[in-house]
């Protein structure tokens, strides 16, 4: 399996979802435990550890960035939900939206790429119905950034 930025985003969403359900005291220790866990899974499959180098750093940057700015991200996200409570969203949708907003604000990845990746993550980890929610909210945020 070729590891891509998509895979790194999947790792990030897995970590962010776990952190949303059980907030870690120390983010780096939390991420190290995640890497150890997926490394063990790789070894069971007879394959090498896939989380290495730039893509591991790519995932960690998103996890640390989102967890380090939850209050700010939620203040941005809440008005974009059009009278919908942030905590009525599913955990995956909430974390995909937070990561999408963080990535548009803090990376050089083009906004359409961020939105497309977020839509695909929501579809993969949640349901096809999440696609329109994620698309609408992130598109509204991206247009407001111009």
C-alpha positions in Angstrom: 0.0 0.0 0.0 1.4 3.4 -1.0 1.2 5.9 1.8 -0.1 9.3 0.7 -1.3 12.5 2.4 -4.7 10.9 2.3 -3.4 8.1 4.5 -1.8 10.7 6.8 -5.2 12.5 7.0 -6.9 9.2 7.9 -4.4 8.7 10.7 -5.0 12.2 11.9 -8.8 11.8 11.9 -8.4 8.5 13.8 -6.3 10.2 16.4 -8.5 13.3 16.6 -11.6 11.1 17.0 -10.0 9.2 19.8 -8.9 12.4 21.5 -12.4 13.9 21.2 -13.8 10.9 23.0 -11.0 10.7 25.6 -9.0 13.9 25.7 -5.3 13.2 26.3 -3.2 14.9 29.0 -0.1 15.0 26.8 -0.6 15.1 23.0 2.8 13.8 22.1 2.5 10.8 24.4 -1.0 10.2 22.9 0.3 10.3 19.4 3.3 8.0 20.2 0.8 5.5 21.7 -1.2 5.6 18.4 2.0 5.0 16.3 3.0 2.1 18.5 -0.5 0.6 18.1 -0.5 0.8 14.3 3.1 -0.4 14.2 2.0 -3.5 16.0 -0.8 -4.0 13.5 1.6 -3.7 10.6 3.9 -6.3 12.2 1.0 -8.7 12.6 0.3 -8.3 8.8 4.0 -8.9 8.1 4.5 -5.5 6.7 6.8 -2.6 7.6 5.6 0.3 9.7 3.9 2.7 7.3 4.0 5.8 9.5 7.4 7.4 8.7 9.0 10.7 7.9 7.1 13.5 6.2 3.7 11.8 6.2 3.9 11.0 9.9 4.9 14.6 10.6 2.0 15.8 8.3 -0.5 13.8 10.4 1.1 14.9 13.7 1.0 18.6 12.6 -2.7 18.4 12.1 -3.5 16.5 15.3 -1.4 18.9 17.5 -2.7 21.9 15.6 -6.3 21.0 16.0 -6.0 19.9 19.6 -4.0 23.0 20.4 -6.7 25.3 19.0 -10.0 23.6 19.8 -11.6 26.7 21.3 -10.7 29.0 18.4 -11.8 26.4 15.9 -15.1 25.9 17.7 -15.7 29.7 17.7 -15.2 29.7 14.0 -17.2 26.6 13.3 -20.3 27.2 15.5 -21.7 30.1 13.5 -21.1 28.2 10.2 -23.5 25.5 11.4 -26.6 27.6 10.9 -28.4 27.2 14.2 -27.1 23.7 14.7 -25.3 22.8 17.9 -21.7 21.7 17.4 -22.0 18.9 19.9 -25.1 17.4 18.1 -22.7 16.6 15.2 -21.2 13.1 15.2 -17.7 13.0 16.5 -16.2 12.2 13.1 -18.0 15.1 11.4 -17.0 17.5 14.1 -13.3 16.5 13.9 -13.3 16.5 10.1 -14.7 20.0 10.1 -12.2 21.2 12.8 -9.3 19.7 10.8 -10.5 21.2 7.6 -10.8 24.7 9.1 -7.4 24.3 10.8 -5.8 23.2 7.5 -7.2 26.0 5.5 -6.0 28.5 8.1 -2.6 27.0 8.7 -1.3 25.2 5.7 -0.5 25.9 2.1 -2.8 23.2 0.8 -5.3 24.7 -1.6 -8.8 25.2 -0.2 -10.5 23.0 -2.8 -8.1 20.2 -2.0 -8.8 20.6 1.8 -12.5 20.5 1.2 -12.4 17.5 -1.1 -10.2 15.6 1.3 -12.6 16.4 4.2 -15.6 15.3 2.2 -13.9 12.0 1.4 -12.9 11.5 5.1 -16.4 12.1 6.3 -17.8 9.8 3.7 -15.2 7.1 4.6 -15.4 7.3 8.4 -19.0 8.3 8.8 -21.7 8.2 6.1 -22.4 9.5 2.6 -24.9 11.9 4.2 -22.0 13.7 5.9 -20.6 14.8 2.6 -23.1 17.6 2.0 -22.7 18.9 5.6 -18.9 19.0 5.4 -18.9 20.5 1.9 -21.4 23.2 2.8 -19.7 24.2 6.1 -16.1 24.2 4.7 -17.1 25.9 1.5 -18.8 28.7 3.5 -15.7 29.1 5.6 -13.4 29.1 2.5 -15.5 31.8 0.8 -15.4 33.9 4.0 -11.6 33.8 4.0 -11.2 35.5 0.7 
